[in-house]
């Protein structure tokens, strides 16, 4: 099991509400981050039509290795936070994948912060160094481009 932890942030010109709407709309991720989010199918919505569960195909590249990950994700929006969390396939499934977006007012726009934590079954000899940072900074940079702005910084893996 390989553990990944990373964070990244950016300040954007969009309002916090617009940023939260974009980040909650997981069905739109392939449009603004097609390099990694290859496909998303919303499989459950709430009464207001907001996504609550989705199937996603994420593409990751580490050196010469390319791999697609098929994930079933719960989507939750609570106040200024949008969380995407992998749904386990059963009691013995120990893999985790969680992305938490936090949005706060920043001047006339918003600051978006992303925290990524994952535990993935990857063969021992497959290197994953830098993958968490790459995913986190890539997600934030793509969201910032869509919202108007740029990365302010990134964190750790």
N, C-alpha and C positions, 0 to 999 in steps of 0.2 A: 504494500500500500504506500503510495507516494503522497505526501502532504504538500499542499500549496497554500500560501497565504500572501496576499498582496493588497495594496491599496493605491488609489490614485484620485486626483481631484482636478477640478477646473472651475474657472469663473466664466459665466456665459452672460450674454446680453438679454436672454429670454427671462420672463418672469418665473418665479418659483413654481407657480401653478402650471405654466406651459411645460416646464422641465419635468414636473411630476407626471403630467399627462403623457409626455413622450416616453418616459421610462416605464410607465405602467403598461403602455401599449406594446406588449411583446410581439404581437403580430407584425408590427412595423420594423422590428430590429433588422431583418434581412435587407430592407431598403436602405437604411443608413449605416449598416455595418456588415456588408455582404462578404467581406473577406473571412469573417469568422462565423457569423450566424447565417448558415446556408438556407435553413428552412424553419418556419415556425407554423404550427397549426394549433389554433386555440380550440381546445376540446371542451372547455366549460367556462361559461360566463355567469356573472351574477345578474340579478334582476334588472340592473341598470345597463347591462351590456358590456361591463368591464371584464377583461380576462381574469380568470381565477385558476385555470390549469391549462398548460400548453405542452405540446410535444415539440422539441427543438432539436435541430442538428447543428452542432458546433464543430467547426474545423480548427484543428490546432497543428501548428508546424513547429518542430524543434529540430534545428539543424536539418539533416536529410530526411527526417521522419515526419510524415503527414498522417494524421488520423482524424476521423470523424467520430464524434461522440453523440449518441442518440440519448436524449434526456427527456423525462417527463418532469415538468416543473410546476410547483404550486406558485401562484402569483398573489402577493398580498400587498395592499397599500394601506398604511396606517399613518395618518398625519403627514409628516414630511419625509416618510420613508417608503420605499418600494423594495420588497424582498422577493427574490426568485430562489426557490429551494427545490433541489432534486427530490423526487418521490422515490423511496426505496422500492425494490422489486419484491421484497419479502423480509422476514425477520433476520435471515442470514446475510442480507446485503449490507455491507459496511461502507460502501462508497458514499461520498458526500460531495455535493456541489452547491454552494450558496453564494449568491451575489446580493449585496445589500447596498442600495443607493440611498443617500441622504441628501436632501436639498434644503438650502437655507438662503434667505435674502442676502444679497451682497451688493451694496450700492444700488444702482438702478436695475440690476439683474439678479442672478442667482449663482450660488456656489453649489456644484455637484460633487459629492464624495462617493467613492465606490470602495467597498470592502469585499474581497473575494476570499473564500476559504473552500478548500476541496481536499478530499482524500480519494485517490483514484487507483484502481487496480491497473498498474502498468508493469510490464516485464522489468525485472531488476536491472537489466543492462540498458534500458531505454533512458536516456538523459532527459530530465525535466527542468534542469536549472534554467531559470529565467522565464519559464512558461507562465507562472502566475503573474509576474510583473508585466510581461508582454500582453497577457489577456486584459489585465486591469487597466493599463495605460491605453491599450487599443480601444477598449470599450469607452473610456472617458473621452479620448480624443475624437472618436466617431460621434458620440453624443454631443460634444461641444461644437463640432462642425455643423451638426444639424441644428443646434440651438443658437449658434452665433457666439463664438468665443474660442478659447484655447486652453490647453492643459496648464495648470498652475503648479503641479508637482505630482510626484508619485511616491509610493512607499516601498514596502518590503515584500519578500517572498519567504 
